[in-house]
Amino acid sequence: MNKATFGSRRGFAKLLAAAFVAGFGITGTAYAQNYPAKPVTLVVPYPAGGANDMLGRLIGQKLSEGLGQQFIIENKPGGGTLIGATAVAKAAPDGYTLLVGGFASNSVSPLLFKADYDPIKDFEPIGMFGTAPTVVITYPDSPYKTIKDVVEAAKKKPDQIMYGSSGNGSPLHMSGEMFTAQAGVKMVHVPYKGGSAHILDLIGKRLDVIFDTSTNSTPLIKGGKVRPIAVSSKTRLPDFPDVPTLTESGYPDFSVNGWYALYAPAKTPKPIVDKLSAELQKIMKMPDVVEKLRGVGVTPGTGKADELAAYAPAELEKYRKLIKDANIKAD
């Protein structure tokens, strides 16, 4: 087949797809009744393992059970989540390719890296799985017993107190930048290339603190590897009732959370989005799902599309301002 023939066929395929989608205006409801008629791919823009992958598999399993069709996890890591998110943004809007998105793919990474998609306009929100608050952790015998101790030390020793993160633009980094700005102190940010090297250096006393996500820190805290000194949730976490909130500690405006959500490509027919969202809302009320989420430090979401539609743009603008004010650059 020559290039001209291939190009013309591809153009015809695009026109056919557009006409097919347009036809949903009349037949969308009937089509959604039979959806899904084949396996659905859930793209996780991270490697296997970790919170995003675990949540994607949990939700995928429940969607499969509820809708009677396979929901297959496809890990597409790389580019700060941009590779996986781009694949979904450019996929056919038919409900058979979905994104396990959130903090990186739909708020921070498109602001730090060159993205081939708009994090809001190129996706249809289906619903949120949940949020993971920031937990400020230190090593077990650290002299810092409270967040006030950290601030006082940073004021006495500017640019000497170090906090680690899993990389520039990560929730850990954004938390550190937001906190130092609100506390009016200077701390040294030490970015790592993902993995657990930053945790190992904290345990080894080569870092002072980490503004970690609850999904990562919860098992470390329960295992006695690290000690929590503050959490960003508005109320104390049930698993750590003795750990004060940042609001209690004098920082009521601190707000950095990991968050996890389900998206479809833009222009996916509303009846399909509604069907997925309705099923997700049922899943988020299941006791075993709630228990698993809370067990890894995630506060369950509602699964409602309108909640996600309001939440994501606000997150995007919040980090746009923080990145500009703190002059944050990509790795």
C-alpha positions in Angstrom: 0.0 0.0 0.0 1.5 3.4 -0.9 1.4 6.4 1.4 -1.3 8.2 -0.5 -3.6 5.2 -0.3 -2.8 4.8 3.4 -3.4 8.5 4.0 -6.7 8.5 2.2 -7.9 5.4 4.1 -6.9 6.9 7.4 -8.7 10.1 6.5 -11.8 8.1 5.6 -11.6 6.2 8.9 -11.5 9.5 10.8 -14.6 10.8 9.0 -16.3 7.5 9.7 -15.5 7.8 13.4 -16.7 11.3 13.5 -20.0 10.4 11.9 -20.3 7.4 14.2 -19.8 9.7 17.3 -22.3 12.2 15.9 -24.8 9.5 15.6 -24.8 9.2 19.3 -27.0 12.2 19.5 -29.9 9.9 18.5 -28.7 6.4 19.5 -26.5 7.2 22.5 -28.9 6.0 25.1 -29.6 2.7 23.3 -25.9 2.2 22.7 -25.1 2.8 26.4 -27.5 0.1 27.4 -25.3 -2.4 25.6 -22.1 -0.9 26.8 -19.6 -2.3 27.3 -19.8 -4.9 24.6 -16.1 -5.7 24.6 -13.1 -5.4 27.0 -12.3 -1.9 28.2 -8.7 -0.6 28.7 -7.8 1.3 31.8 -4.6 3.2 31.1 -2.5 3.8 34.3 0.3 6.3 33.4 2.6 4.7 36.0 4.6 1.5 36.3 3.0 -1.6 37.9 2.9 -1.3 41.7 2.3 1.9 43.7 -0.9 3.6 44.6 -2.1 4.6 41.2 -1.7 1.1 39.8 -3.3 -0.5 42.9 -6.3 1.8 42.7 -6.7 1.3 39.0 -6.7 -2.5 39.5 -9.2 -2.3 42.4 -11.6 0.0 40.5 -11.1 -2.0 37.3 -12.0 -5.3 39.0 -15.2 -3.8 40.5 -16.2 -2.2 37.2 -15.8 -5.6 35.6 -17.9 -7.3 38.2 -20.6 -4.6 37.9 -20.8 -4.2 34.2 -20.0 -7.8 33.2 -17.0 -7.1 30.9 -13.3 -7.2 31.3 -11.5 -3.9 32.4 -7.9 -4.5 31.5 -5.1 -2.5 33.1 -2.5 -1.1 30.7 0.5 0.5 32.4 1.9 3.3 30.2 4.5 5.1 32.4 6.9 7.9 31.3 7.1 11.6 30.7 5.7 12.5 34.1 2.5 10.6 33.2 2.2 12.4 29.9 2.7 9.3 27.7 -0.3 7.4 29.2 -2.5 10.5 29.4 -1.8 11.5 25.8 -2.7 8.0 24.6 -6.1 8.3 26.2 -6.7 11.9 25.1 -6.1 10.8 21.5 -8.0 7.5 21.7 -11.4 7.0 20.1 -14.2 8.5 22.3 -16.2 5.3 22.5 -15.7 4.4 26.2 -13.3 1.6 25.6 -10.1 3.5 26.6 -10.1 5.2 30.0 -7.5 7.0 32.1 -6.7 6.5 35.7 -5.7 10.1 36.1 -5.2 12.7 38.9 -2.7 15.0 40.4 0.1 14.6 37.9 -1.7 13.9 34.6 -4.5 16.4 35.0 -2.9 19.2 37.0 0.8 19.4 37.5 2.7 17.6 34.6 1.0 19.6 31.8 2.2 22.8 33.5 5.9 21.6 33.8 6.3 19.6 30.6 5.3 20.0 27.0 2.0 18.2 26.8 0.2 17.2 23.7 -3.2 17.5 25.4 -5.3 19.9 27.5 -5.8 18.4 30.9 -9.3 19.7 31.1 -10.7 20.1 27.6 -9.4 16.8 26.2 -11.1 14.6 28.9 -14.6 13.8 30.1 -14.7 13.5 33.9 -16.2 10.2 35.2 -15.5 10.5 38.9 -13.0 10.6 41.7 -11.7 7.5 43.6 -10.3 9.6 46.5 -7.7 11.9 47.9 -4.5 11.3 49.8 -3.5 14.0 52.2 0.1 15.1 52.8 1.8 13.6 55.9 5.0 15.4 57.2 7.3 12.6 58.3 10.8 12.4 59.8 13.1 9.7 61.1 12.1 8.0 64.4 14.6 9.6 66.7 14.5 13.0 65.0 14.8 16.1 67.2 11.7 17.5 65.3 8.7 16.5 67.3 6.3 19.0 65.8 6.0 21.1 62.6 6.8 24.1 64.8 10.2 22.5 65.6 10.9 22.3 61.9 10.0 25.9 61.2 12.1 27.1 64.1 15.1 25.1 62.9 14.6 26.5 59.4 14.5 30.0 60.7 17.7 29.5 62.8 19.5 27.7 60.0 18.3 29.1 56.6 19.0 26.8 53.7 20.3 24.0 55.9 17.1 22.0 56.7 16.5 19.6 53.9 13.3 18.0 52.6 13.3 15.2 50.1 10.9 14.4 47.3 10.3 11.8 44.5 11.1 14.5 41.9 10.4 18.0 40.7 6.6 18.5 40.3 5.7 15.5 42.5 3.1 16.0 45.3 6.0 15.9 47.8 7.8 18.8 46.0 4.6 20.8 45.7 3.8 20.3 49.4 7.3 21.4 50.4 7.1 24.6 48.2 3.6 25.5 49.5 4.6 24.9 53.1 7.9 26.9 53.0 6.0 29.8 51.3 3.3 29.8 54.0 5.7 29.4 56.8 8.1 32.1 55.5 11.2 29.9 55.7 13.8 28.6 53.4 14.5 24.9 53.2 16.6 22.9 50.7 14.6 20.7 48.3 16.4 17.5 47.4 14.7 15.8 44.5 15.1 12.1 43.7 14.4 10.2 40.6 11.4 8.3 41.9 11.7 5.0 43.7 12.3 4.9 47.5 15.8 6.5 47.6 14.3 9.6 49.4 12.7 7.4 52.0 16.0 5.5 52.6 17.9 8.8 53.0 15.3 10.0 55.5 15.6 6.8 57.5 19.3 7.1 57.3 19.1 10.7 58.7 20.5 12.3 55.6 17.2 14.3 55.2 15.3 16.2 57.9 11.7 15.7 56.7 9.6 14.6 53.8 6.2 16.0 52.9 4.9 12.6 51.8 1.6 11.3 50.5 -0.5 9.2 52.9 -0.6 6.4 50.4 3.2 6.0 50.7 3.8 7.0 54.3 1.0 5.0 56.0 2.7 1.6 55.8 6.1 3.2 56.8 4.5 4.8 59.8 2.7 1.6 60.9 6.0 -0.3 60.4 7.9 2.1 62.7 10.2 3.2 59.9 9.3 6.9 60.1 7.5 9.2 62.5 4.6 11.5 61.4 4.5 15.1 62.9 1.6 16.6 60.9 -1.1 15.8 58.3 -2.8 18.1 55.8 -6.3 16.7 56.2 -8.9 19.0 57.8 -9.4 16.4 60.6 -6.9 14.0 62.2 -6.5 10.7 60.4 -8.3 7.7 62.1 -5.2 5.6 61.9 -3.0 8.3 63.5 -5.3 10.2 66.0 -2.3 11.6 67.9 -0.9 13.4 64.9 -2.1 17.0 64.6 -3.3 18.6 61.4 -1.5 21.4 59.7 -4.6 23.5 60.4 -4.2 22.9 64.1 -0.5 23.7 63.7 -1.2 27.2 62.3 -1.4 26.5 58.6 -5.1 26.4 57.7 -4.5 27.4 54.0 -2.1 24.5 53.3 -3.7 22.2 50.6 -1.8 19.6 48.7 -3.3 16.2 48.2 -2.7 13.4 45.9 -5.9 12.6 44.1 -7.1 9.7 41.9 -9.9 9.8 39.2 -11.3 8.1 36.2 -11.5 9.9 32.8 -12.7 9.2 29.3 -11.5 11.0 26.1 -13.4 14.2 25.3 -16.5 13.7 23.3 -17.2 10.3 24.7 -21.1 10.1 24.6 -22.7 11.3 27.7 -24.8 8.2 28.2 -21.6 6.1 28.4 -20.0 8.6 30.8 -23.1 8.6 32.9 -23.2 4.8 33.0 -19.6 4.6 34.1 -20.0 7.3 36.7 -23.2 5.6 38.1 -21.3 2.4 38.5 -18.3 4.1 40.0 -20.6 5.8 42.6 -21.8 2.3 43.6 -18.3 1.1 43.9 -17.2 3.9 46.2 -19.9 2.9 48.7 -18.8 -0.8 48.9 -17.5 -1.5 52.4 -14.6 -3.6 51.1 -13.5 -0.8 48.7 -13.7 1.8 51.5 -11.7 -0.4 53.8 -9.0 -1.0 51.2 -8.7 2.7 50.4 -8.5 3.8 54.0 -6.0 1.0 54.6 -3.5 2.8 52.2 -4.3 6.3 53.5 -6.9 7.3 50.8 -10.0 9.1 51.7 -12.7 7.6 49.4 -14.3 9.9 46.8 -17.9 9.9 45.7 -17.4 8.8 42.1 -19.5 11.8 40.9 -18.6 13.3 37.6 -19.7 16.8 38.5 -17.5 16.8 41.6 -14.5 15.9 39.5 -15.5 18.5 36.9 -15.3 21.2 39.6 -12.2 19.9 41.4 -9.7 19.4 38.6 -9.8 22.9 37.1 -9.3 24.4 40.6 -6.3 22.1 41.2 -4.8 23.1 37.8 -5.1 26.8 38.6 -3.7 26.3 42.2 -0.6 24.7 40.9 -0.2 27.1 38.0 0.1 29.9 40.6 2.4 27.9 42.9 4.7 26.8 40.0 5.0 30.4 38.8 5.4 32.0 42.3 8.1 29.4 43.3 9.7 29.4 39.9 9.5 25.6 39.8 11.1 23.9 36.8 10.9 20.4 35.4 13.8 18.0 36.1 
